[in-house]
Amino acid sequence: MNYLPPVDHSYWDNDEYDDVKTAATNFINAFRRMGITFVDSEIRWPRECCPPRIDYRINLGNISLDEAKEITELVNETLDQLERYRAAETPVPLRQGQ
């Protein structure tokens, strides 16, 4: 029998999943800045059983028609406000390389 050394908590670390959690958190927080929340949001693991591999997915849950209308209104209000700000702002030249 081959002796295998014991594992510690780092055995379960998954850098890819840490990146997924960071991206999902940033995505949800971008909407929360506009007052939008997704109560049933979750990260879905990739499916490797069937080619091609389906990557991690951010599931926003079920959204009712009324919730969809409210989200649409909030996003449009935010974008309208951004457009007004941009129209009033003096253009700033892009940094070199952009």
C-alpha positions as CSV (number, residue, x, y, z in Angstrom):
1,M,0.0,0.0,0.0
2,N,1.3,3.4,-0.9
3,Y,1.3,6.0,1.9
4,L,-0.4,9.2,1.0
5,P,0.2,12.2,3.2
6,P,-2.9,13.9,4.8
7,V,-4.5,16.9,3.1
8,D,-5.4,20.3,4.6
9,H,-8.0,22.8,3.7
10,S,-6.0,24.0,0.7
11,Y,-6.8,20.7,-0.9
12,W,-10.2,22.0,-1.7
13,D,-9.1,25.4,-3.1
14,N,-10.1,26.0,-6.6
15,D,-8.7,29.2,-8.1
16,E,-11.1,28.9,-11.1
17,Y,-14.1,28.9,-8.7
18,D,-12.6,31.8,-6.8
19,D,-12.4,33.8,-10.0
20,V,-16.0,32.8,-10.8
21,K,-17.2,34.0,-7.4
22,T,-15.4,37.3,-7.9
23,A,-17.0,37.8,-11.3
24,A,-20.4,36.8,-10.1
25,T,-20.1,39.1,-7.0
26,N,-19.0,42.1,-9.2
27,F,-21.9,41.4,-11.7
28,I,-24.5,41.3,-9.0
29,N,-23.1,44.4,-7.2
30,A,-23.2,46.3,-10.5
31,F,-27.0,45.8,-10.5
32,R,-27.3,46.5,-6.8
33,R,-25.7,49.9,-7.4
34,M,-28.9,50.7,-9.4
35,G,-31.2,49.3,-6.7
36,I,-31.7,46.0,-8.5
37,T,-31.3,42.7,-6.7
38,F,-31.8,39.1,-7.8
39,V,-33.0,37.1,-4.8
40,D,-32.6,33.7,-6.4
41,S,-29.2,34.2,-8.0
42,E,-26.7,31.4,-7.9
43,I,-23.6,30.1,-9.6
44,R,-24.0,26.9,-11.6
45,W,-21.2,24.5,-11.9
46,P,-19.9,23.6,-15.4
47,R,-21.3,20.5,-17.0
48,E,-18.5,18.3,-18.2
49,C,-20.6,15.3,-19.2
50,C,-21.5,16.5,-22.6
51,P,-19.2,18.2,-25.1
52,P,-18.7,21.0,-25.6
53,R,-18.0,21.8,-21.9
54,I,-20.5,24.4,-20.6
55,D,-18.7,26.9,-18.3
56,Y,-19.8,28.2,-15.0
57,R,-23.1,30.1,-15.3
58,I,-24.6,32.9,-13.2
59,N,-28.3,32.2,-12.8
60,L,-30.3,35.2,-11.9
61,G,-33.3,33.1,-10.8
62,N,-36.9,33.5,-11.8
63,I,-38.0,37.1,-12.6
64,S,-41.7,37.9,-12.7
65,L,-43.2,40.1,-15.4
66,D,-43.6,42.9,-12.8
67,E,-40.0,42.5,-11.6
68,A,-38.8,42.6,-15.2
69,K,-40.7,45.9,-15.8
70,E,-39.2,47.4,-12.6
71,I,-35.7,46.3,-13.5
72,T,-36.1,47.7,-17.0
73,E,-37.3,51.0,-15.6
74,L,-34.4,51.2,-13.1
75,V,-31.8,50.4,-15.8
76,N,-33.3,52.9,-18.2
77,E,-33.4,55.7,-15.5
78,T,-29.8,55.0,-14.7
79,L,-28.7,55.1,-18.3
80,D,-30.8,58.3,-18.9
81,Q,-29.0,59.9,-16.0
82,L,-25.6,58.8,-17.3
83,E,-26.5,60.2,-20.8
84,R,-27.4,63.6,-19.3
85,Y,-24.2,63.6,-17.3
86,R,-22.2,62.8,-20.4
87,A,-24.0,65.5,-22.5
88,A,-23.2,68.1,-19.8
89,E,-19.6,67.0,-19.4
90,T,-16.7,68.6,-21.3
91,P,-15.1,65.9,-23.4
92,V,-11.9,64.6,-21.9
93,P,-9.3,63.2,-24.4
94,L,-8.6,59.5,-24.1
95,R,-5.3,58.5,-22.6
96,Q,-2.7,57.4,-25.1
97,G,-3.2,53.7,-26.1
98,Q,-7.0,53.7,-25.7
